[in-house]
Amino acid sequence: MLKLSSIFIALLLFGCSRKELELKYPETREGDQVDSYFGVEVRDPYRWLEDDMSDETSQWVENQNVTTFEYLNTIPFRETLKERIKELNNYEKISAPFKRGKYEYFYKNSGLQDHSILYRRLVGSTKNEEVFLDPNTFSDDGTVALRGIYFSEDYSKAAYLITEGGSDWRKAITIDVKTKQIIEDTLKNIKFSGLSWKGNEGVFYSSYKVSNEESILSSKTQLHTVYYHQLGEKQIKDKFIFGGNTHPNRYTFSFVTEDQNYLVISASTTTSGNKLFVKSLQEKNSELISIQNDYLSECSYVYNQGNQFYLSTNKDAPNFRLVSLDLSNPKKWVDVIPEKSNVLNVSTGGGYFFCNYLVDAKSQVEQYDLMGNLIYKVPLPGVGSAGGFSAKSNETELYFSFSSYIYPRTIYKYNIQKGESVLYEKPKVDFNSEDFISKQIFFESKDGTTIPMFITHKKGIINEGDNPTILYGYGGFNISITPRFSSTNIAWLENGGIYAVPNIRGGGEYGESWHLAGTKLNKQNVFDDFISAAEYLTKNKYTSEQFLAIRGVSNGGLLVGATMMQRPDLVKVAIPAVGVLDMLRYHQFTAGAGWSYDYGTADESKEMFDYLKKYSPVHAMRDGIEYPSTLVTTSDHDDRVVPAHSYKFIAGLQKVQKGQNPTLIRIQTKAGHGSVTLDQRIELETDILAFIWNNMKVTPKI
């Protein structure tokens, strides 16, 4: 019956309710820009679209959006779908609380608020909660958002970060905790940085410099610099600590240890590997102590007791290990928790280590003492992703979250001494998880490598090749894609859709070796894994080419772009979101040069140039090919993966596309690498799902 109601009837309804629209794309001027790489000339006719400050680019964006929304407005079930996605998002969301002084703070969203509100109440009380910060009041249109809050040592002051229009640039506002009044000038030009207090007097932060003549949204950000800001002083007087021309790094992060005795500084030139330094805050003009002085491995601070430091590292341990050292002899590392067969992510709370192991992309958590002895195996409610497990060293309990593709993010309170957890907060989402199934299968990629994949769908579907399916992937930067709940995905699943997520190479699911197998001259492995996942789904009749959509974000947008160029016959719909799509020039914008560890660059060697050009979506498209129905999505304030990638890609694709498959771009205004407001996110997800179903000629029975 499920098959009849969700597919057969849908196909009948589609023919009589769908309004056809003959698409006429806006004209895109072609320039005469030609670049030379190792004697090879490469045309770049849409180079002018890289100028985000030009009127011509602005007009092009407006024209493309007009065409796209004219198309989307013809989809008959779009508004009904939007209302259903709203219903699925309309539930109270409460975060785990955290103690700061005499108050307990927590975030709460009543359901459809654009931003969660930060509340506080006296520790030990469950009543008399008060609003501490309400980001919904920061701007009239909701596009100014809260991005973290940091309390001084005595909890009398707090500094919080805001983003405007979704940009990665931040501003810091300092307030009196008691009165909630602003107590000094706003700090500006903070990027890829938190704030860390030195006592109650000031904060450390990181920043880049961009000249007034450059676009703050697309210009290179090269020299990341750590500064110290003394409260009451003008920002121009902030003290240089590390970075800049003295220690040139693209990324520098700093924070003060819990005991307030040390400043820890991590410095890197790419997204993998870092140097690590420690500086005493008890000695005036103290020297940096080098913990790791090369970029070849990951090394991060976990905890310290006086001079005894504990670090997580993949040096000589691709799956990570926990080591200790004494600052008097910082090069002598001793294993506390040796490397195991599964990837380790470690945190601390109450004077213990919590080791969150990835077992085939699923969480397994164990509690250890400071000597590396196993104390408890933490029970989890099922197969999925656990997070949190962090608290100050003197606390006796902590909170952790658990979720899966069909298990909404739920908060548990954990007794550190007893190793016992109790339910703290379970959301009330308008769906029944018992109606769905999420399973993990394994398939072989092109070269025989075994790849895991989660497949989630409603119980009772029949594998006859006509189930609408979304295949989502990422595959890069050592990032692990683990099971996460999405209210929007439920709208897809409850209408007979399948959601499949393979853990492809380039990610971190199986450690650094898995990551490296999808980088630079191995990048094709990532695309082959994704293509093999699609072939598995079609071969086993979960779906077929006419009912398969591929979707990815950022590096995942590159994955989708490359896949549709190499195998346009494999899928019906492609959704590359905020994608890295011009692989010859990605390193010319913002922090893009830092991605070279994964990608390589076109100017480093002829071999690397040839490899990148072959799969670069902007350069790989061919004239006269019927590419999948495509909806590119990006945002005008994305200063991480600049929208020029998407602009140039869709301009080229609209020119070469053969046949009637829609080839559109949706450009969100006042948003960045992701949606800023809940309303923006609902609108975006509605349009993506509506576009997918519409091009599969399926009308969901919402």
KENULO-943334 format. One record per residue (C-alpha): z, x, y negated. Coordinates in steps of 0.25 Angstrom, whole numbers. Layout:
residues N
@up Z	east X	north Y
...
***
This chain:
residues 702
@up 0	east 0	north 0
@up 3	east 12	north -9
@up -12	east 16	north -8
@up -17	east 2	north -11
@up -8	east 0	north -23
@up -9	east 14	north -30
@up -24	east 18	north -27
@up -33	east 7	north -22
@up -28	east -3	north -32
@up -28	east 7	north -42
@up -43	east 11	north -40
@up -47	east -4	north -41
@up -39	east -6	north -54
@up -45	east 7	north -59
@up -59	east 2	north -59
@up -56	east -11	north -67
@up -46	east -6	north -77
@up -51	east 8	north -81
@up -58	east 10	north -94
@up -68	east 21	north -93
@up -70	east 30	north -105
@up -82	east 39	north -107
@up -76	east 52	north -112
@up -82	east 60	north -124
@up -75	east 72	north -126
@up -73	east 78	north -140
@up -83	east 90	north -143
@up -77	east 103	north -143
@up -83	east 114	north -151
@up -87	east 127	north -143
@up -85	east 140	north -150
@up -92	east 153	north -148
@up -80	east 161	north -144
@up -82	east 172	north -133
@up -72	east 181	north -127
@up -75	east 194	north -119
@up -66	east 198	north -108
@up -70	east 211	north -101
@up -84	east 209	north -105
@up -85	east 195	north -101
@up -88	east 184	north -112
@up -80	east 171	north -111
@up -83	east 160	north -120
@up -72	east 152	north -126
@up -79	east 141	north -134
@up -66	east 133	north -137
@up -58	east 145	north -142
@up -56	east 137	north -155
@up -47	east 127	north -148
@up -37	east 138	north -147
@up -34	east 136	north -162
@up -23	east 126	north -162
@up -22	east 126	north -177
@up -37	east 122	north -180
@up -41	east 108	north -185
@up -53	east 109	north -175
@up -43	east 110	north -163
@up -35	east 99	north -168
@up -47	east 90	north -169
@up -51	east 94	north -155
@up -37	east 90	north -150
@up -38	east 77	north -157
@up -52	east 74	north -152
@up -48	east 77	north -137
@up -35	east 69	north -138
@up -43	east 57	north -143
@up -53	east 58	north -131
@up -42	east 60	north -121
@up -33	east 48	north -126
@up -45	east 39	north -127
@up -47	east 42	north -112
@up -32	east 40	north -108
@up -31	east 27	north -116
@up -41	east 21	north -106
@up -33	east 23	north -94
@up -28	east 9	north -91
@up -15	east 12	north -84
@up -10	east 23	north -94
@up 0	east 15	north -102
@up 6	east 9	north -90
@up 7	east 23	north -84
@up 14	east 28	north -96
@up 24	east 17	north -96
@up 27	east 20	north -81
@up 29	east 35	north -84
@up 38	east 30	north -96
@up 46	east 22	north -86
@up 48	east 34	north -76
@up 53	east 43	north -88
@up 62	east 32	north -93
@up 75	east 36	north -87
@up 88	east 43	north -92
@up 87	east 58	north -90
@up 100	east 66	north -91
@up 101	east 82	north -90
@up 112	east 90	north -84
@up 123	east 92	north -94
@up 127	east 106	north -99
@up 141	east 109	north -105
@up 142	east 116	north -119
@up 156	east 117	north -124
@up 163	east 104	north -124
@up 150	east 96	north -123
@up 141	east 93	north -111
@up 126	east 91	north -115
@up 115	east 84	north -108
@up 101	east 79	north -111
@up 98	east 64	north -109
@up 85	east 56	north -111
@up 87	east 41	north -110
@up 73	east 40	north -104
@up 61	east 40	north -113
@up 66	east 49	north -124
@up 57	east 60	north -128
@up 68	east 70	north -127
@up 81	east 71	north -120
@up 94	east 70	north -129
@up 105	east 81	north -128
@up 118	east 74	north -127
@up 132	east 79	north -126
@up 146	east 75	north -122
@up 160	east 81	north -120
@up 161	east 89	north -107
@up 168	east 80	north -97
@up 163	east 67	north -104
@up 153	east 57	north -99
@up 153	east 49	north -112
@up 151	east 50	north -127
@up 138	east 58	north -126
@up 132	east 61	north -139
@up 118	east 66	north -143
@up 118	east 81	north -146
@up 103	east 83	north -148
@up 92	east 72	north -148
@up 78	east 78	north -148
@up 72	east 65	north -150
@up 76	east 66	north -164
@up 70	east 79	north -167
@up 57	east 74	north -171
@up 50	east 60	north -173
@up 40	east 62	north -163
@up 49	east 69	north -152
@up 41	east 81	north -152
@up 52	east 90	north -156
@up 60	east 93	north -143
@up 73	east 100	north -139
@up 71	east 112	north -131
@up 85	east 118	north -127
@up 99	east 119	north -133
@up 108	east 131	north -134
@up 123	east 131	north -137
@up 131	east 142	north -143
@up 142	east 149	north -136
@up 153	east 140	north -141
@up 144	east 128	north -141
@up 146	east 125	north -155
@up 131	east 127	north -159
@up 118	east 124	north -152
@up 104	east 128	north -154
@up 93	east 120	north -149
@up 78	east 122	north -148
@up 67	east 112	north -151
@up 52	east 112	north -149
@up 42	east 105	north -158
@up 30	east 98	north -153
@up 32	east 105	north -139
@up 30	east 119	north -144
@up 36	east 131	north -137
@up 42	east 135	north -150
@up 56	east 131	north -153
@up 66	east 129	north -164
@up 81	east 131	north -163
@up 91	east 122	north -170
@up 106	east 126	north -170
@up 116	east 115	north -172
@up 131	east 113	north -172
@up 135	east 107	north -159
@up 147	east 99	north -165
@up 139	east 93	north -176
@up 125	east 94	north -171
@up 120	east 99	north -185
@up 110	east 110	north -187
@up 117	east 123	north -191
@up 106	east 132	north -195
@up 91	east 134	north -197
@up 81	east 131	north -186
@up 76	east 143	north -178
@up 61	east 143	north -176
@up 50	east 150	north -167
@up 58	east 151	north -154
@up 49	east 151	north -142
@up 51	east 152	north -127
@up 66	east 154	north -130
@up 80	east 147	north -129
@up 92	east 150	north -137
@up 104	east 158	north -133
@up 116	east 159	north -141
@up 124	east 171	north -144
@up 138	east 166	north -146
@up 138	east 155	north -157
@up 131	east 164	north -167
@up 116	east 164	north -164
@up 105	east 163	north -154
@up 94	east 171	north -147
@up 80	east 166	north -146
@up 66	east 170	north -144
@up 54	east 169	north -153
@up 39	east 173	north -155
@up 33	east 176	north -169
@up 20	east 168	north -173
@up 13	east 171	north -186
@up 11	east 160	north -196
@up -4	east 162	north -194
@up -4	east 159	north -179
@up -3	east 146	north -171
@up 11	east 145	north -166
@up 6	east 136	north -155
@up -4	east 146	north -149
@up -2	east 160	north -154
@up 3	east 171	north -145
@up 18	east 172	north -143
@up 20	east 187	north -139
@up 33	east 193	north -144
@up 45	east 185	north -140
@up 57	east 189	north -147
@up 72	east 187	north -145
@up 80	east 184	north -158
@up 95	east 182	north -161
@up 98	east 171	north -172
@up 111	east 171	north -179
@up 115	east 157	north -183
@up 115	east 156	north -198
@up 104	east 166	north -200
@up 89	east 164	north -203
@up 80	east 165	north -191
@up 73	east 176	north -198
@up 85	east 185	north -197
@up 86	east 183	north -182
@up 89	east 196	north -174
@up 78	east 202	north -165
@up 83	east 204	north -151
@up 72	east 207	north -142
@up 57	east 205	north -140
@up 46	east 205	north -151
@up 39	east 219	north -153
@up 51	east 226	north -148
@up 51	east 220	north -134
@up 38	east 213	north -133
@up 38	east 201	north -124
@up 32	east 188	north -124
@up 45	east 181	north -119
@up 59	east 185	north -122
@up 71	east 176	north -118
@up 85	east 179	north -121
@up 99	east 172	north -119
@up 114	east 175	north -120
@up 122	east 176	north -107
@up 132	east 165	north -105
@up 143	east 175	north -108
@up 137	east 179	north -121
@up 137	east 193	north -118
@up 122	east 196	north -116
@up 108	east 193	north -121
@up 98	east 192	north -110
@up 83	east 194	north -113
@up 71	east 192	north -104
@up 58	east 197	north -109
@up 44	east 195	north -103
@up 29	east 197	north -106
@up 24	east 186	north -96
@up 30	east 174	north -89
@up 34	east 183	north -77
@up 44	east 195	north -77
@up 53	east 199	north -88
@up 62	east 210	north -93
@up 77	east 207	north -94
@up 87	east 212	north -104
@up 102	east 210	north -107
@up 109	east 213	north -121
@up 124	east 213	north -123
@up 128	east 204	north -134
@up 142	east 210	north -134
@up 137	east 223	north -140
@up 130	east 225	north -153
@up 116	east 230	north -153
@up 117	east 231	north -137
@up 105	east 236	north -130
@up 96	east 228	north -120
@up 100	east 230	north -106
@up 87	east 230	north -97
@up 88	east 222	north -85
@up 74	east 221	north -81
@up 64	east 229	north -89
@up 50	east 225	north -83
@up 42	east 212	north -83
@up 39	east 213	north -68
@up 50	east 203	north -63
@up 58	east 191	north -67
@up 72	east 194	north -71
@up 82	east 183	north -77
@up 97	east 183	north -81
@up 105	east 173	north -73
@up 120	east 176	north -75
@up 129	east 187	north -79
@up 144	east 190	north -77
@up 147	east 201	north -88
@up 138	east 213	north -85
@up 134	east 207	north -72
@up 120	east 200	north -73
@up 113	east 191	north -63
@up 98	east 190	north -64
@up 87	east 183	north -57
@up 74	east 191	north -54
@up 62	east 192	north -45
@up 62	east 207	north -46
@up 59	east 212	north -32
@up 62	east 197	north -28
@up 50	east 187	north -30
@up 59	east 175	north -27
@up 70	east 180	north -37
@up 84	east 186	north -34
@up 97	east 186	north -41
@up 102	east 200	north -45
@up 114	east 205	north -53
@up 116	east 218	north -61
@up 126	east 224	north -70
@up 122	east 227	north -84
@up 127	east 241	north -83
@up 116	east 244	north -72
@up 106	east 233	north -75
@up 95	east 239	north -66
@up 104	east 237	north -53
@up 101	east 223	north -48
@up 109	east 218	north -36
@up 104	east 205	north -29
@up 114	east 194	north -29
@up 105	east 183	north -23
@up 93	east 190	north -17
@up 79	east 185	north -16
@up 76	east 174	north -6
@up 64	east 168	north -1
@up 64	east 157	north -11
@up 63	east 158	north -26
@up 76	east 159	north -34
@up 80	east 153	north -47
@up 95	east 156	north -50
@up 104	east 150	north -61
@up 120	east 151	north -63
@up 131	east 141	north -65
@up 146	east 142	north -64
@up 145	east 157	north -60
@up 136	east 154	north -48
@up 121	east 156	north -46
@up 112	east 144	north -42
@up 99	east 149	north -34
@up 88	east 138	north -35
@up 78	east 143	north -24
@up 64	east 137	north -23
@up 61	east 134	north -9
@up 46	east 129	north -8
@up 48	east 125	north -23
@up 61	east 117	north -20
@up 75	east 120	north -25
@up 86	east 126	north -16
@up 99	east 129	north -24
@up 110	east 139	north -20
@up 123	east 143	north -27
@up 127	east 157	north -26
@up 139	east 165	north -32
@up 138	east 177	north -41
@up 138	east 186	north -28
@up 126	east 179	north -22
@up 133	east 171	north -12
@up 128	east 158	north -8
@up 138	east 147	north -12
@up 131	east 134	north -11
@up 118	east 128	north -8
@up 116	east 117	north -18
@up 112	east 104	north -12
@up 100	east 97	north -19
@up 96	east 83	north -18
@up 82	east 86	north -12
@up 69	east 94	north -12
@up 66	east 97	north -27
@up 70	east 106	north -39
@up 84	east 109	north -43
@up 87	east 115	north -57
@up 99	east 118	north -66
@up 110	east 125	north -59
@up 115	east 132	north -72
@up 129	east 132	north -79
@up 138	east 141	north -86
@up 146	east 150	north -78
@up 159	east 143	north -80
@up 154	east 129	north -76
@up 158	east 123	north -63
@up 146	east 113	north -62
@up 131	east 113	north -65
@up 120	east 103	north -65
@up 106	east 104	north -58
@up 94	east 95	north -57
@up 85	east 91	north -45
@up 72	east 85	north -45
@up 59	east 83	north -37
@up 46	east 76	north -38
@up 53	east 63	north -34
@up 67	east 66	north -38
@up 70	east 65	north -53
@up 78	east 76	north -59
@up 93	east 74	north -56
@up 105	east 81	north -61
@up 116	east 86	north -52
@up 130	east 91	north -55
@up 134	east 103	north -46
@up 148	east 108	north -44
@up 146	east 124	north -44
@up 159	east 127	north -36
@up 157	east 116	north -25
@up 142	east 116	north -24
@up 141	east 101	north -25
@up 132	east 93	north -34
@up 133	east 78	north -38
@up 122	east 70	north -45
@up 123	east 70	north -60
@up 111	east 63	north -65
@up 100	east 56	north -58
@up 89	east 50	north -66
@up 84	east 35	north -64
@up 69	east 36	north -63
@up 61	east 24	north -61
@up 56	east 28	north -47
@up 61	east 28	north -33
@up 60	east 42	north -27
@up 60	east 37	north -13
@up 46	east 31	north -15
@up 41	east 45	north -16
@up 39	east 58	north -8
@up 39	east 72	north -12
@up 35	east 83	north -1
@up 31	east 97	north -1
@up 19	east 102	north 7
@up 13	east 116	north 9
@up -2	east 119	north 9
@up -10	east 131	north 9
@up -18	east 137	north -3
@up -31	east 143	north -3
@up -26	east 157	north 2
@up -16	east 151	north 12
@up -4	east 151	north 4
@up 6	east 140	north 7
@up 9	east 131	north -6
@up 19	east 121	north -7
@up 16	east 107	north -13
@up 25	east 95	north -17
@up 18	east 82	north -15
@up 25	east 69	north -21
@up 20	east 55	north -19
@up 24	east 41	north -17
@up 28	east 37	north -2
@up 17	east 30	north 5
@up 5	east 36	north 0
@up -7	east 38	north 9
@up -15	east 51	north 10
@up -29	east 46	north 9
@up -33	east 55	north -2
@up -32	east 45	north -14
@up -18	east 48	north -19
@up -18	east 52	north -34
@up -12	east 66	north -34
@up -7	east 75	north -45
@up -7	east 90	north -41
@up 2	east 98	north -50
@up 3	east 113	north -51
@up 7	east 125	north -59
@up 7	east 138	north -52
@up 11	east 149	north -62
@up 21	east 157	north -69
@up 31	east 158	north -57
@up 35	east 143	north -60
@up 39	east 135	north -49
@up 35	east 120	north -48
@up 46	east 113	north -41
@up 48	east 98	north -39
@up 51	east 90	north -52
@up 52	east 75	north -55
@up 43	east 69	north -65
@up 44	east 54	north -69
@up 29	east 55	north -72
@up 25	east 59	north -58
@up 32	east 47	north -53
@up 22	east 38	north -60
@up 11	east 46	north -53
@up 18	east 45	north -39
@up 22	east 31	north -39
@up 7	east 27	north -41
@up 3	east 34	north -29
@up 1	east 48	north -35
@up 4	east 61	north -28
@up 10	east 73	north -35
@up 8	east 86	north -29
@up 14	east 100	north -33
@up 10	east 113	north -26
@up 18	east 125	north -29
@up 7	east 135	north -31
@up 7	east 150	north -33
@up 10	east 155	north -47
@up 23	east 147	north -47
@up 36	east 152	north -43
@up 39	east 144	north -31
@up 39	east 156	north -22
@up 43	east 167	north -31
@up 35	east 178	north -38
@up 25	east 180	north -27
@up 21	east 166	north -28
@up 20	east 167	north -43
@up 11	east 180	north -42
@up 2	east 173	north -32
@up -3	east 164	north -43
@up -4	east 174	north -55
@up -15	east 182	north -62
@up -26	east 185	north -51
@up -19	east 176	north -41
@up -19	east 164	north -50
@up -30	east 158	north -42
@up -20	east 156	north -31
@up -13	east 145	north -40
@up -26	east 137	north -41
@up -29	east 139	north -26
@up -15	east 133	north -23
@up -17	east 121	north -32
@up -31	east 118	north -27
@up -26	east 120	north -12
@up -15	east 110	north -16
@up -25	east 100	north -21
@up -33	east 102	north -8
@up -21	east 100	north 1
@up -19	east 86	north -6
@up -33	east 82	north -4
@up -34	east 87	north 10
@up -22	east 80	north 14
@up -27	east 67	north 7
@up -15	east 66	north -3
@up -26	east 64	north -13
@up -41	east 68	north -15
@up -49	east 75	north -26
@up -51	east 61	north -33
@up -36	east 59	north -34
@up -30	east 73	north -37
@up -26	east 78	north -51
@up -21	east 92	north -54
@up -10	east 94	north -65
@up -3	east 106	north -71
@up 3	east 111	north -83
@up 2	east 124	north -91
@up -1	east 134	north -80
@up -3	east 122	north -71
@up -13	east 117	north -82
@up -21	east 130	north -78
@up -19	east 127	north -64
@up -26	east 113	north -66
@up -37	east 119	north -75
@up -40	east 130	north -65
@up -40	east 121	north -53
@up -49	east 111	north -59
@up -59	east 122	north -63
@up -59	east 127	north -49
@up -59	east 114	north -41
@up -64	east 103	north -50
@up -67	east 95	north -37
@up -52	east 95	north -32
@up -46	east 86	north -42
@up -49	east 73	north -50
@up -40	east 76	north -62
@up -34	east 88	north -69
@up -23	east 89	north -78
@up -21	east 103	north -84
@up -9	east 102	north -94
@up -6	east 112	north -105
@up -14	east 122	north -96
@up -17	east 137	north -97
@up -32	east 135	north -96
@up -38	east 147	north -104
@up -34	east 159	north -95
@up -42	east 169	north -104
@up -34	east 166	north -116
@up -21	east 160	north -112
@up -13	east 173	north -116
@up -18	east 172	north -131
@up -9	east 160	north -134
@up 6	east 159	north -136
@up 14	east 165	north -124
@up 1	east 165	north -115
@up 1	east 180	north -113
@up 14	east 179	north -106
@up 7	east 171	north -95
@up -1	east 183	north -91
@up 8	east 187	north -79
@up 3	east 174	north -72
@up -12	east 174	north -77
@up -16	east 188	north -82
@up -25	east 188	north -94
@up -40	east 189	north -97
@up -39	east 202	north -104
@up -31	east 210	north -94
@up -42	east 213	north -84
@up -56	east 209	north -81
@up -51	east 204	north -67
@up -40	east 195	north -74
@up -50	east 190	north -84
@up -60	east 186	north -73
@up -49	east 179	north -65
@up -44	east 171	north -77
@up -57	east 167	north -82
@up -61	east 162	north -68
@up -50	east 152	north -67
@up -47	east 149	north -82
@up -49	east 134	north -83
@up -55	east 136	north -97
@up -65	east 146	north -92
@up -67	east 141	north -77
@up -74	east 127	north -80
@up -88	east 125	north -77
@up -99	east 116	north -83
@up -103	east 104	north -75
@up -91	east 103	north -66
@up -84	east 90	north -64
@up -69	east 94	north -67
@up -58	east 84	north -64
@up -54	east 74	north -74
@up -45	east 82	north -83
@up -34	east 79	north -93
@up -29	east 92	north -100
@up -16	east 91	north -107
@up -10	east 100	north -118
@up -2	east 99	north -131
@up -5	east 104	north -145
@up 9	east 111	north -146
@up 8	east 118	north -133
@up 11	east 133	north -137
@up 13	east 138	north -123
@up -1	east 134	north -117
@up -9	east 132	north -129
@up -17	east 119	north -129
@up -30	east 128	north -131
@up -30	east 130	north -116
@up -32	east 115	north -114
@up -41	east 113	north -126
@up -51	east 124	north -121
@up -51	east 119	north -107
@up -53	east 104	north -110
@up -64	east 108	north -120
@up -72	east 116	north -109
@up -69	east 105	north -98
@up -75	east 94	north -107
@up -87	east 102	north -109
@up -90	east 106	north -94
@up -84	east 93	north -87
@up -95	east 86	north -78
@up -93	east 71	north -75
@up -84	east 61	north -81
@up -70	east 66	north -78
@up -62	east 66	north -91
@up -59	east 79	north -97
@up -48	east 77	north -107
@up -37	east 84	north -114
@up -24	east 78	north -119
@up -17	east 85	north -130
@up -3	east 81	north -134
@up 2	east 84	north -148
@up 16	east 89	north -152
@up 18	east 94	north -138
@up 18	east 107	north -131
@up 17	east 113	north -117
@up 24	east 100	north -113
@up 27	east 86	north -119
@up 38	east 86	north -129
@up 42	east 72	north -128
@up 44	east 62	north -116
@up 33	east 53	north -123
@up 23	east 64	north -123
@up 26	east 67	north -109
@up 24	east 53	north -104
@up 11	east 51	north -112
@up 6	east 64	north -106
@up 10	east 61	north -92
@up 4	east 47	north -93
@up -9	east 52	north -98
@up -10	east 62	north -87
@up -7	east 52	north -75
@up -16	east 42	north -82
@up -27	east 52	north -83
@up -26	east 56	north -68
@up -25	east 42	north -62
@up -37	east 38	north -71
@up -46	east 49	north -66
@up -42	east 46	north -52
@up -46	east 32	north -55
@up -33	east 27	north -50
@up -24	east 17	north -58
@up -10	east 18	north -55
@up -2	east 5	north -51
@up 9	east 7	north -62
***
